[in-house]
Every structure is written in structure tokens, then in C-alpha cells.
């Protein structure tokens, strides 16, 4: 295991731990999905479109990055 693997595992583990805490503490507004909705203001048409374009673009790029080795920016 390389140091980068341990760092990524720690970051992902911390994110999972905080999400579990947010889901179980009973407080509204602190889960990842609630924060994402608030950040992008998805209750508005413009916010929903912005989030959809951002998520779609990232998803397509990440799929190509993993499967075909696409770099960023696309080249």
C-alpha cells in the first residue's frame, strides 16, 4: 500500500463517518445530499439545470478517465 492509498482511504472513511453521523443525529440539512441541494439551489430551475450539467459532465469525464485514461483537461 502506498501513502496515497492510505490518504484516500482516510478521506473516504472520514466522509462516510460524517455521513453516518449526519444521518443518525436527527438534525436536518447536514447530509451530503442536503448540502448539495442547498449549494446548487436545486429547487430553482437554474440551479437544477446547473447541477444536472455539472453532474452529467463530471460523470462522463470520470467514466472516460477510469476506462480510457482520459486526462484533464480532455486532450
Steps between C-alpha positions, in 0.01 A plus 500: 500500500631839405457815708252639247280192551498558875420870456211429261368230735511750786317767300231257385470351849458845654230582245313177570530554876364854477211388275407226747512757781286741296244230427470393863513832689148608403611847390365615165730642233838343566509194273694508174183501290340782702818706479523438126138610447563816704829579326358464149157639597337209321149614593539768231497416131841662443652315796359167386634553149841607632523194723385271219758636257779488761413146613455372145826655381695364795346153461590478132853626560558267799375197308743579217776579747469160668429285196702675229758702692364843402701777660373837615446712307387269225784464252 
